[in-house]
């Protein structure tokens, strides 16, 4: 009844389960009056927690006032109905939970995130339970969500543009990024403060736990890296130092034409929460390389390039 009043989902409306992990509740279906009568008949000492008499707790106000009123004025069998409904919701929940386990391999990706394409094809009732099982089993929430909270998460999952997020408590967020839904304690990564790197030389980027090394390549490079971890650029356009920092509004880069770095991120489907942690490498007023993403075409190595610089991060830049 408490959870019904607060607007619980099916998970909450089933009440306290008869079995939960290593816990079994053998008196789940026995009323307080039945227990007291049995104790009295068998001469078993009966002790009651004194807090059970205090109306400052919702459970006690329901027990002392709401249930007696309903029983007296509307339905004498309300207690029995409540127990039957709890069993009924437990049966519904157990059935849907088994269905969730069966469909999970097709819904969850290798990271354990929800793939929204197949998720949206589930029956609405199964979507609700799947989401709640996903959050509870992952340890992201300690108690079932309210019906209202679950509706907001479902609405989040139904959207198809941009990055959306919803706070589920204790500094945790459920986030929809493109076609995935997941939970995190960090909705956005910290930005990289501006640091300088000598050419040649190296510099640590503490915010992202990475290190950039710059070296001069003798002659033309034998191969050109794919850009996830390293890149080769025209060193003739670079002086004695490079700068490294996070993206800023208005930053631009030349690809097929000049575009904003923000548009480049959007076109490559790089989540907004990761963008502050993507290192931009440049010299003077120009960006030479959006680390792990794209080399500015103005800095491409050509036949006329006399000095080639190889830029290498100690680990791949995270873009997904």
Secondary structure, 3 states (H helix, E strand, C coil): CHHHHHCECHHHHCCCCCEECCEECCCCCCCHHHHHHHHHHHCCCCCCCHHHHCCCCHHHHHHHHHHHHHHHHCCCCHHHHHHHHHHHHHHHHHHHHHHHHHHHHHHECCCCCEEHHHHHCCCHHHHHHHHHHHHHHCCCCCCCCEHHHHHHHHHHHHCCCCEEEEEEECCEEEEEECCEEEEECCCCCCCCCCEEEECCEEEEEHHHCEEEEEEEECCCCCCCCCCCCEEEEEHHHCCCEEEEECCCCCCEEECCCEEEHHHHHHHCCCCHHHHCCCCEEEECCEEEEECCCEECHHHCCCCCCCCEEEEEECCCCCCC
